[in-house]
């Protein structure tokens, strides 16, 4: 299954705790979309979040975020693990 990195930019007031809660919601929803959220990174200073996700396509990854908490990524790029 393809691997994607999504990026959320300009998330004012983002905290690692809030992102952990959002990620937990992603994990609750991901199965019904055939998606696996693998890991995430938070840059509180710059308001940036990145998520690594295995998904059949970028739309499926976005659907999980939309349904789980509404925080849809600004960008989603297919990546190769290396």
N, C-alpha and C positions, 0 to 999 in steps of 0.2 A: 504494500500500500504506500502511496506517495507520502513524503514528509514535507511539512510546511512550517515556516516561521511567520507568525503574524506579529504586527507591530501596532500598538496603540500609542498615539502621540498626544502631547499637550493635555494630559490628564491632571488637571489642577487638584492639588491636595491629596494626591494618591499616597496611600500608605501600604507597606508590606502586609499589614494585617488585613486591610480591605481586599487586597488582591488575593490573599490566601482564602478568604471567604468566597470570592467570586470563582476561584479555581475549584473549590469544593463543589460549588453549584454546577460548574462545567462537568465535573466527574459524575454527578448525579444524572445528567441529561445525555451525555455523550453516546452511550450505548445504543439508544434508539435511532441515532443518526449514523451509526457505523464509524464513529470517530474515537480516537484515543488521544487525549491531551496528556503529553509526556512530561513536560517541565515548563516552568515560566521564570522570568527574570523581571525585577522591578528596579527602576531608577527613580527614587522618590524626588531627588533634587531636580531632575529634568522632566518629571511627569511622564515617563515612558515605561511601557510594559511590553514584553515580548513573550510569546508563547510558542512552544514547539509542539506540533500536533501531527499525528498520523490520521489521514482522512482520504476518502475516495476522491475528493476534489475540494477546492477552496470554498465553494458554496456550502458544503456540508459542515466544514469547520465554522463558518460564519453563523450558520443556523444554530449551532450549539450555544455560542456566545449570546446570540439574540434571545434565544429561549431561556437560557439560564439566568441572565442578569441584564441584558440589553446593551452591554458594552462591546459593540462591534469594532473590530480592528480597522485601522486606516489603510493598512496594506497587508496582503498575504502573498508570500513568495514560496515557490517550491524550492527546497534545498536538498542537498546530498550530504549525508553523514560521512564524515571523514576524519 
